[in-house]
Amino acid sequence: MSALRNVIIVELAEGVAGEYCGKLLADFGADVIKIEKLDGGSPTRRLGPFAPGGEDPERSGLFAYLNTNKSSVALNARCPAGVDILARLLERADAVIDDHAPGWLADVGLDPANFQEKYRRLTLCAITPFGQEAPEDRTYAEDLTVFNASGMAYHSPSGMDDRAPPLKGPGRFLVSYEAGLEAAMCVVACLYGREESGRGRFIDVSKQAVMAARIDYVLGQMVAGEMDANTSRTAFDLGGPAAIFPCRRGFAYIWLSAVSHWEGLRLLLKNPEWMKEFPENWLERAATPERIAVTRRYIGEWLRTQDKNEAAVAAQELGVMLVPVNNAADLPRSPQYAFREFFVEVDHPMLGSALYPTVPYKLSATPARITASAPLLGQHTDAKLATPTGAT
């Protein structure tokens, strides 16, 4: 059974954020109809990595990942004939996903201000860098800009060094993936709410607001007035010996911030003499640079002799937050991922068979499933429309 069976989604999105939102809904059983340009399809088809054979729009690994379980309908959504066909699709749709700049939706007959006059039960979700009411100079922005504007750059690799420029965060499309996840949850919430109200809603997702909501409690303390708000990155330095350390092969990351972590570390390292000189609550009350340096030195010496996975298991059993730093080759071999069936084999007509990641949460009765690979451009046009593709 699928969690979102009988739900019809029209996806107008052409970027990672909107397509990831649609993927999540499709993998949980929604019928996601992706509208693509007649000439070339979605721009993500032209983003790599590409399978061997050249930069063909049908060989993009990124598009293949973002569009599992979807249908592809090719049409010009901004010409009169395309707008008419889109309107017919919208009459039976439950929700629409879009990630174009503010104003684009009005051009295709979905003005956020009045779309419910025609589509009373429709939920319309728009994902933009800074929201629908953003000033003109923030209408367009790449993920890197949003990452920095959200405050997330306080946690970039340049860390708390005010002398160094903030660098990009982890991953290639972190901002878009987080915004897509937020949008998917909002769409589902609105669909459930419609069961009581009988009406759809407009959802205005700002990528910048989503990322600001992901920042740790330091920002919350500033907002609440418990800390002085300032622009120095040092304000986000929580102190402590957290760091990435080399192991026998590869690396591991450890985070220590509480008395329970210190006690767990003591057991893990078999109660070494050097730890006896530290006060019990030093991580919370007295994290001096000297103590941090000593702790890192001994943790580093121990981890250099350890297998990263075995060290992580032993540490976590004692309540110590130590995890292996995995590379792409490590992930399919992970016992946890194997147990949760996180990777599944998907066969694509152009890319062949490959392992695809699913979702990091598992519903027992209605799990996410990848039952179909990403569509070829226009593959489902005739099946989803009353008129053939050539008429548009």
VEXDREN-2710 file (C-alpha; in Angstrom, 1 decimal):
% VEXDREN-2710
k/r/px/py/pz
1/MET/0.0/0.0/0.0
2/SER/1.2/3.5/-0.8
3/ALA/0.9/6.5/1.6
4/LEU/-0.2/8.9/-1.2
5/ARG/-2.1/6.6/-3.5
6/ASN/-4.8/8.4/-5.6
7/VAL/-3.0/11.8/-5.1
8/ILE/-2.3/13.6/-8.4
9/ILE/0.6/16.1/-8.5
10/VAL/1.4/18.3/-11.5
11/GLU/5.1/19.2/-11.3
12/LEU/6.0/22.5/-13.1
13/ALA/9.4/22.7/-11.3
14/GLU/12.6/22.7/-13.4
15/GLY/15.2/22.7/-10.6
16/VAL/16.6/20.4/-8.0
17/ALA/14.4/21.7/-5.1
18/GLY/11.1/21.2/-6.9
19/GLU/12.0/18.0/-8.5
20/TYR/13.2/16.5/-5.2
21/CYS/9.9/17.6/-3.6
22/GLY/8.1/15.7/-6.4
23/LYS/10.4/12.7/-6.1
24/LEU/9.6/12.3/-2.4
25/LEU/5.8/12.5/-3.1
26/ALA/6.1/10.1/-6.1
27/ASP/8.2/7.6/-4.1
28/PHE/5.4/7.5/-1.6
29/GLY/2.9/6.7/-4.2
30/ALA/1.6/10.0/-5.7
31/ASP/0.9/10.2/-9.4
32/VAL/3.4/13.0/-10.3
33/ILE/3.0/14.3/-13.8
34/LYS/6.1/16.3/-14.7
35/ILE/5.6/19.0/-17.3
36/GLU/8.7/19.5/-19.5
37/LYS/9.6/21.7/-22.4
38/LEU/9.2/20.3/-25.8
39/ASP/12.7/21.3/-26.7
40/GLY/15.2/19.7/-24.3
41/GLY/13.0/19.0/-21.3
42/SER/13.9/20.0/-17.8
43/PRO/17.2/21.9/-17.3
44/THR/18.3/19.2/-14.8
45/ARG/18.6/16.8/-17.8
46/ARG/21.7/18.8/-18.8
47/LEU/23.3/18.6/-15.4
48/GLY/25.8/15.8/-14.6
49/PRO/27.1/13.5/-13.7
50/PHE/26.4/11.7/-17.0
51/ALA/26.6/8.1/-17.8
52/PRO/29.3/7.0/-20.3
53/GLY/28.3/8.1/-23.8
54/GLY/28.3/11.9/-23.6
55/GLU/26.2/14.7/-22.1
56/ASP/22.9/13.4/-23.5
57/PRO/19.7/14.7/-21.7
58/GLU/18.6/11.1/-21.2
59/ARG/21.9/10.1/-19.5
60/SER/22.0/12.6/-16.6
61/GLY/22.4/10.7/-13.3
62/LEU/21.1/13.7/-11.4
63/PHE/17.8/13.8/-13.4
64/ALA/17.5/10.0/-13.1
65/TYR/17.7/10.3/-9.3
66/LEU/15.4/13.3/-8.9
67/ASN/12.6/11.9/-11.1
68/THR/11.9/8.3/-10.2
69/ASN/8.3/7.1/-10.4
70/LYS/7.2/10.2/-12.4
71/SER/5.5/10.7/-15.7
72/SER/6.9/13.1/-18.3
73/VAL/4.5/15.2/-20.4
74/ALA/6.2/17.5/-23.0
75/LEU/4.4/20.7/-23.9
76/ASN/4.8/24.4/-24.0
77/ALA/3.1/25.5/-20.9
78/ARG/3.2/29.2/-21.8
79/CYS/1.6/29.1/-25.2
80/PRO/-2.3/29.3/-25.5
81/ALA/-2.6/25.6/-26.5
82/GLY/-0.3/24.6/-23.7
83/VAL/-2.0/26.7/-21.1
84/ASP/-5.3/25.1/-22.1
85/ILE/-3.9/21.5/-21.8
86/LEU/-2.3/22.4/-18.5
87/ALA/-5.7/23.7/-17.2
88/ARG/-7.3/20.4/-18.0
89/LEU/-4.6/18.6/-16.0
90/LEU/-5.1/21.0/-13.1
91/GLU/-8.8/20.3/-13.0
92/ARG/-8.1/16.8/-11.6
93/ALA/-4.9/17.6/-9.8
94/ASP/-4.5/17.7/-6.0
95/ALA/-1.4/19.8/-5.9
96/VAL/1.1/21.7/-8.0
97/ILE/4.9/22.0/-7.4
98/ASP/6.8/25.0/-8.9
99/ASP/10.2/26.5/-8.4
100/HIS/10.3/29.3/-10.9
101/ALA/10.8/33.0/-10.0
102/PRO/7.9/34.9/-8.6
103/GLY/5.5/35.9/-11.4
104/TRP/6.0/32.8/-13.5
105/LEU/2.9/31.0/-12.2
106/ALA/0.6/33.9/-13.2
107/ASP/1.8/33.5/-16.8
108/VAL/0.4/29.9/-16.8
109/GLY/-2.9/30.7/-15.2
110/LEU/-1.9/30.0/-11.6
111/ASP/-1.6/33.4/-9.9
112/PRO/-1.1/32.7/-6.2
113/ALA/-3.4/35.5/-5.4
114/ASN/-6.5/34.1/-7.1
115/PHE/-5.9/30.6/-8.4
116/GLN/-8.5/29.2/-6.0
117/GLU/-11.3/31.0/-7.7
118/LYS/-10.9/28.3/-10.4
119/TYR/-9.2/25.5/-8.5
120/ARG/-10.8/25.5/-5.1
121/ARG/-9.3/22.3/-3.8
122/LEU/-5.8/22.7/-5.4
123/THR/-2.7/23.1/-3.2
124/LEU/-0.1/25.2/-4.9
125/CYS/3.5/25.1/-3.6
126/ALA/6.1/27.5/-4.9
127/ILE/9.8/27.2/-3.9
128/THR/11.9/30.3/-4.5
129/PRO/15.3/31.5/-3.0
130/PHE/13.7/34.2/-0.8
131/GLY/10.0/33.8/-1.0
132/GLN/7.3/35.4/-3.2
133/GLU/7.7/38.9/-1.6
134/ALA/11.4/39.1/-2.1
135/PRO/12.9/42.4/-3.4
136/GLU/13.9/42.4/-7.0
137/ASP/17.6/41.9/-6.3
138/ARG/16.8/38.6/-4.6
139/THR/14.4/37.2/-7.2
140/TYR/17.2/34.9/-8.5
141/ALA/19.9/33.3/-6.4
142/GLU/22.0/30.1/-6.5
143/ASP/22.2/27.7/-3.6
144/LEU/25.6/29.1/-2.6
145/THR/24.1/32.6/-2.1
146/VAL/21.2/31.3/-0.1
147/PHE/23.5/29.1/2.0
148/ASN/25.4/32.2/3.1
149/ALA/22.3/34.4/3.4
150/SER/20.7/31.9/5.8
151/GLY/23.6/32.0/8.3
152/MET/24.6/28.4/7.4
153/ALA/28.0/29.6/6.3
154/TYR/28.9/29.9/10.0
155/HIS/29.3/26.2/9.7
156/SER/31.3/26.1/6.5
157/PRO/34.7/24.5/6.3
158/SER/36.4/27.8/7.2
159/GLY/34.6/27.4/10.5
160/MET/34.9/30.1/13.0
161/ASP/37.9/31.9/11.5
162/ASP/36.8/35.5/10.8
163/ARG/40.0/36.0/8.8
164/ALA/39.0/33.4/6.1
165/PRO/36.2/33.7/3.6
166/PRO/33.1/31.5/4.2
167/LEU/33.2/28.5/2.0
168/LYS/30.4/26.4/0.5
169/GLY/28.7/23.9/2.7
170/PRO/28.5/20.1/2.3
171/GLY/27.1/18.7/-0.9
172/ARG/26.3/20.2/-4.2
173/PHE/22.6/21.1/-3.7
174/LEU/22.2/21.0/0.0
175/VAL/19.9/24.1/0.0
176/SER/17.7/22.7/-2.7
177/TYR/17.3/19.3/-1.1
178/GLU/16.4/20.8/2.3
179/ALA/13.9/23.1/0.6
180/GLY/12.4/20.2/-1.4
181/LEU/12.0/18.2/1.7
182/GLU/10.3/21.0/3.5
183/ALA/8.0/21.6/0.6
184/ALA/7.0/17.9/0.4
185/MET/6.0/17.9/4.1
186/CYS/4.0/21.1/3.6
187/VAL/2.2/19.7/0.6
188/VAL/1.2/16.5/2.5
189/ALA/0.1/18.5/5.5
190/CYS/-2.1/20.7/3.3
191/LEU/-3.6/17.7/1.6
192/TYR/-4.5/16.2/5.0
193/GLY/-5.9/19.6/6.1
194/ARG/-8.1/19.8/2.9
195/GLU/-10.0/16.7/4.1
196/GLU/-11.4/18.9/6.9
197/SER/-11.6/22.3/5.2
198/GLY/-12.4/21.3/1.7
199/ARG/-10.0/23.9/0.3
200/GLY/-6.4/23.8/-0.9
201/ARG/-3.8/26.4/0.0
202/PHE/-0.9/28.3/-1.3
203/ILE/2.5/27.3/0.1
204/ASP/5.3/29.9/-0.1
205/VAL/8.6/28.1/0.6
206/SER/11.6/30.3/1.0
207/LYS/14.9/28.4/0.7
208/GLN/16.6/31.0/2.9
209/ALA/14.0/30.6/5.6
210/VAL/14.2/26.8/5.4
211/MET/18.0/26.9/5.9
212/ALA/17.8/29.5/8.7
213/ALA/15.4/27.1/10.5
214/ARG/18.1/24.4/10.2
215/ILE/20.7/26.3/12.1
216/ASP/21.6/25.2/15.6
217/TYR/20.4/26.6/18.8
218/VAL/23.0/29.5/18.8
219/LEU/20.8/31.5/16.4
220/GLY/17.8/30.7/18.5
221/GLN/19.5/32.1/21.5
222/MET/20.3/35.2/19.6
223/VAL/16.7/35.6/18.5
224/ALA/15.5/35.0/22.0
225/GLY/17.9/37.6/23.4
226/GLU/19.9/35.1/25.4
227/MET/23.0/35.9/23.5
228/ASP/24.2/39.1/21.9
229/ALA/23.5/39.0/18.2
230/ASN/26.5/39.8/16.1
231/THR/28.0/38.9/12.7
232/SER/31.2/37.3/14.1
233/ARG/31.5/33.7/13.2
234/THR/33.2/33.1/16.5
235/ALA/29.8/33.4/18.1
236/PHE/28.9/30.1/16.6
237/ASP/32.0/28.4/18.0
238/LEU/30.6/26.0/20.6
239/GLY/34.0/25.0/21.8
240/GLY/35.0/21.5/22.6
241/PRO/37.3/18.9/21.0
242/ALA/34.9/17.9/18.1
243/ALA/36.9/17.2/15.0
244/ILE/37.6/14.7/12.2
245/PHE/40.5/12.3/13.0
246/PRO/42.4/9.8/10.8
247/CYS/41.9/6.1/11.5
248/ARG/43.8/3.0/10.3
249/ARG/42.0/3.5/7.0
250/GLY/39.8/6.5/6.4
251/PHE/38.5/9.0/9.0
252/ALA/36.0/9.3/11.9
253/TYR/34.2/12.3/13.4
254/ILE/33.6/12.7/17.1
255/TRP/31.4/15.2/19.0
256/LEU/31.8/15.8/22.7
257/SER/29.7/18.4/24.6
258/ALA/28.2/16.8/27.8
259/VAL/29.2/15.0/30.9
260/SER/27.7/11.8/29.6
261/HIS/29.9/12.0/26.5
262/TRP/33.0/12.4/28.7
263/GLU/32.1/9.5/30.8
264/GLY/31.5/7.4/27.8
265/LEU/34.8/8.4/26.3
266/ARG/36.5/7.4/29.6
267/LEU/35.1/3.9/29.3
268/LEU/36.0/3.7/25.6
269/LEU/39.6/4.6/26.3
270/LYS/39.7/2.4/29.4
271/ASN/40.0/5.1/32.0
272/PRO/43.4/6.7/31.0
273/GLU/45.4/8.7/33.6
274/TRP/45.3/11.9/31.6
275/MET/41.5/12.1/31.9
276/LYS/41.6/12.1/35.7
277/GLU/43.1/15.6/35.7
278/PHE/40.0/17.1/34.0
279/PRO/36.9/18.3/36.0
280/GLU/33.8/16.2/35.3
281/ASN/31.8/19.1/33.6
282/TRP/34.7/20.7/31.8
283/LEU/33.0/20.3/28.4
284/GLU/30.1/22.5/29.5
285/ARG/31.8/24.9/31.9
286/ALA/35.5/25.0/31.3
287/ALA/36.5/24.1/27.8
288/THR/39.9/25.8/27.7
289/PRO/42.1/25.7/24.6
290/GLU/44.6/23.7/26.5
291/ARG/42.1/21.0/27.6
292/ILE/40.7/20.8/24.0
293/ALA/44.2/20.3/22.6
294/VAL/45.1/17.6/25.1
295/THR/41.8/15.7/24.4
296/ARG/42.2/15.9/20.7
297/ARG/45.8/14.6/21.0
298/TYR/44.8/11.5/22.9
299/ILE/41.7/10.8/20.8
300/GLY/43.8/11.2/17.7
301/GLU/46.4/8.8/19.0
302/TRP/43.7/6.2/19.8
303/LEU/41.8/6.5/16.6
304/ARG/44.9/6.1/14.4
305/THR/45.0/2.5/15.6
306/GLN/41.3/1.8/15.1
307/ASP/39.1/0.6/12.3
308/LYS/36.6/3.5/11.8
309/ASN/33.5/1.4/11.8
310/GLU/34.5/-0.7/14.8
311/ALA/35.4/2.4/16.7
312/ALA/32.0/4.0/15.9
313/VAL/30.0/0.9/17.1
314/ALA/32.0/0.7/20.3
315/ALA/31.6/4.5/21.0
316/GLN/27.9/4.6/20.2
317/GLU/27.2/1.7/22.6
318/LEU/28.7/4.0/25.3
319/GLY/26.7/7.1/24.3
320/VAL/29.7/8.8/22.5
321/MET/28.8/10.5/19.3
322/LEU/31.5/9.0/17.0
323/VAL/30.7/8.2/13.4
324/PRO/32.8/7.0/10.4
325/VAL/33.4/9.5/7.6
326/ASN/32.1/7.5/4.6
327/ASN/33.0/7.8/1.0
328/ALA/30.7/6.7/-1.9
329/ALA/32.2/3.2/-1.9
330/ASP/31.5/2.8/1.8
331/LEU/27.8/3.5/1.6
332/PRO/26.5/0.4/-0.1
333/ARG/28.5/-1.7/2.3
334/SER/27.0/-0.1/5.4
335/PRO/25.3/-2.7/7.6
336/GLN/22.7/-0.1/8.7
337/TYR/21.8/0.9/5.1
338/ALA/21.6/-2.8/4.1
339/PHE/19.3/-3.6/7.1
340/ARG/17.0/-0.6/6.2
341/GLU/17.2/-1.5/2.5
342/PHE/18.2/2.1/1.8
343/PHE/19.7/1.4/-1.6
344/VAL/17.6/-0.4/-4.3
345/GLU/18.4/-1.6/-7.8
346/VAL/16.8/0.5/-10.5
347/ASP/16.9/-0.3/-14.2
348/HIS/16.9/2.7/-16.6
349/PRO/16.6/2.3/-20.4
350/MET/19.5/4.6/-21.1
351/LEU/21.6/4.3/-17.9
352/GLY/21.3/0.7/-17.2
353/SER/21.0/-0.8/-13.7
354/ALA/22.4/1.0/-10.7
355/LEU/21.8/1.4/-6.9
356/TYR/19.6/4.4/-6.0
357/PRO/19.2/5.8/-2.5
358/THR/15.7/5.8/-1.2
359/VAL/14.6/7.9/1.8
360/PRO/16.1/8.1/5.3
361/TYR/12.9/7.3/7.1
362/LYS/10.9/4.1/6.9
363/LEU/7.1/3.8/7.3
364/SER/6.1/0.3/8.3
365/ALA/2.7/0.1/6.6
366/THR/3.3/2.5/3.6
367/PRO/7.1/2.6/2.8
368/ALA/8.5/4.6/0.0
369/ARG/9.3/2.5/-3.1
370/ILE/11.0/3.1/-6.4
371/THR/8.9/1.2/-8.8
372/ALA/9.8/3.0/-12.0
373/SER/12.9/4.8/-13.3
374/ALA/12.9/8.4/-14.3
375/PRO/10.9/8.9/-17.6
376/LEU/12.3/9.7/-21.0
377/LEU/11.3/13.1/-22.3
378/GLY/7.6/13.1/-23.2
379/GLN/7.3/9.4/-22.5
380/HIS/3.8/9.7/-21.1
381/THR/2.4/12.7/-23.1
382/ASP/-0.1/10.7/-25.1
383/ALA/-1.2/8.6/-22.1
384/LYS/-1.8/11.6/-19.9
385/LEU/-3.3/14.1/-22.4
386/ALA/-6.4/13.8/-24.6
387/THR/-4.5/15.3/-27.5
388/PRO/-1.3/13.9/-29.0
389/THR/2.0/15.7/-28.4
390/GLY/2.2/17.1/-31.8
391/ALA/-0.9/19.3/-31.2
392/THR/0.9/21.5/-28.8
END
